[in-house]
Amino acid sequence: MADPGGASVALKGRRARGLFAYLQFQQNQTETRGKLCNLFWGDRGETQARASLRQCLSELRASLPEAFRYCIVAEREFVRLDSSAVATDVSEIRKAVAEGSPETLCRLVQRAATARLLEDLELPGPFAEWLDLTRTQFDRNLGHGVYTLLKACEAQRDWSGTRDLAEAYFLRDPVDEIVAASLMRAEVALGYVSSARRRLKDLREALHKTFGVEPGMGTLAALKILPDVAEVAPSRDGRDKFRRTSPERGPPSVVVADLDSSNLTEEDRSLAGIVKMEVVGGLSGFRDFRVTATSATLSECDSEAWLQRGAGYLLGGNIWRSTHGIRLTAQLVRTSDQQVIWSERVEVSYAKMTEAVDRIIAKIIGAVSPVIDADLQRGATTWLDDQYRRYVAARGAAAAPASFEKAQHAVAELEALIAEDPAFILPYLPLARLYNTDFAYTRPLSSTAAERARAFSLAKNALSRDRGHIYAYTVVGWCHLRQGQWSAARTHFEQALVLNPFHADRMMDIGYGYLFLGEIERAEELLQRCLMLNPTPKDDYYIDLSLLEIIRNDYERSSIYQDLVAHPTTWSLLYRAMNADLSGRADPDLTQAFMDRARALWDPLVPFTAETVLRWVASDHPLAPPALREHFLAGVRHTLF
């Protein structure tokens, strides 16, 4: 940390450093003394905890230069840090990524080296939970920022910038194949071919030593000019041999390969077979891709041959014995260019083998769908047929439209796909969701009885055509929920769980549904499972959990989840305002932010009054138990009016 003049500032005391770090991450948000007491002194009584907080704030101010102490704003019930006056590595990294400055990010990554965020700061209690979540979010954001700037540097052919940034991050994670490939491409472009070859050799040794595996197919394909890597030869007509001339209709296929278990004993190899069998079985419950199995390992698979057969992705990996158990690396590879788009490395202790293996299987299955969906949304669809490519684009537009007009455009495209081919059922369900949710919450009260009847018809039609479609069950369940048919909603949610307990987004739909059914513990279990299944959790997961904690009256925990929301939605603005108000720290600015968002979305033909706003909130929060519904709506009234 540095003061405005750039001089380094050292803070004394673990809790003082922890308090400063927490306030810094809130980015000028006001926090209650009660929440801070719970985070740092939750094991003490309120009087003692408040006294400890006062002492900690005093120590914190004493550690700061006199001209710098104004940044700590401590009022009777609230505490805030003016983070604009503080320069930290975290704030500088955020700024470098936002501004697209690879030089600055390179310098900051070099300074961070291999250290974890707040590495020397371990405190018991709720703060430890917040720190774990924050570290995970920071590492994910840092990696994403590095990948984004590396891609930009390569696109601009800034090979020196690419090399410097990749080399800096490679020191932090020497087995990151995406960064390693970028680094070696830069070195080849700069004429340092020998250095690139040494990098490949070092990468192989590091992967073998750490995980017992070879570099993935994507790394090798990207470096085909280097030794031991096959060239990608053109076909006879001069086109890239990976391009298919007649795409197969429908969703892409995922080929599940054998796990390479060549260095395991015969007895242990059965574990590799079990994992593969369970993964194939779990993936077969998905409908946005098809599943094929092969007896070859990932390194033995012929990507070109599988691509010609319509396979968009290969899933496989390695499994080997370590000192204390079994290590497994799973990889998902795009066949069109052999790029590794997802990888997971885990170690299974012999002492907890069964429990750990079940969790590994769930994580592999759960990761595939969101990773493929994100890959398709990025435009990796040139090998798909036109119908499915249009569906992917329309589904992406329907998921989070920026305006009511964009939602209507998505509706028109999905309706057109259904009209052209009624047997193509995938568009039915995102379309039903739009009709059932005020067009993805872009126009309050726009889901009238007619729209919701259309949603119900679409969902039931899809379910009648495919009784194994988990999304159809969840959408039908939500249609029942919004019509007050609680028992029918629960039945459909339960059936969806039986069909596929590995789909992260559907688990979110079901968990959110159970929340409105009043089954709070069940809802939390499923929403937490979403976070375990999805390697890149959506804001919606944290927003749902924040609402759950408001309903449970745990405002401090709700605030922790709200802090993890990167892009606030209409409902997250409401929940943040409610959380502040109900916890005794009402913030008019938060309430006004929600009302401003609501007014901007409002239909000009519908009066914008307290009663219509409340009716809208109630319509889109179909809580089943009357007492729970009244409790929630009373909180809304108290916050807004």
Buried (B, 14 or more C-beta within 10 A) or exposed (E): BBBEEEEEBEBEBBBBBBBBBBBBBBEEBBBBBBBBBBBBBEEEEEEEBBBBBEEBBEBBBEBBEEEBEEBBEBEEEBBBBEBEEBBBBBBBBBBBBEEEBBEBBBBBBBEBEEEEBBEEBEBEEBBBEBBEBBBBBBBEBBBEBBBBBBEBBBEEEBBEBBBBBBBBBBEBBBBBBBBBBBBBBBBBBBEBBEBBBEBBEEBBEBBEEEBBBBBBBBBBBBBEEBEEBEEBEEEEEEEEEBEBEEBBEBBBBBBBBBBBBEEBEEEBBEBBEEBBEBBBEBBBBBBBBBBBBBEBBBBEBEBBEBBBEBBBBBBBBBBBBEEEBBBBBBBBBBBBBBBBBBBBBBBBEEEEEEEBBEBBBBBBBBBBBBBBBBBBBEEBBEBBBEBBBBBBBBBBBBBBBEEBEBBBBBBEBBBEBBEEEEEBBBBBBBBBBBBBBBBBBBBBBBBEEEBBEBBBBBBBBBBEBBEEBBBBBBBBBBBBBBBEBBEBBBBBBBBBBEBBBBBBBBBBBBBBBBBBBBBBEBBBEBBBBBBBBBBEBBBBBBBBBBBBBBBBEBBBBBBBBBBBBEEBBBBBBBBBBBBBBBBEBBBEEBBEBBBEBBEEBBEEEBEBEEEBBBBBBBEBBBBBEEEBBEBBBEBBEEBBE
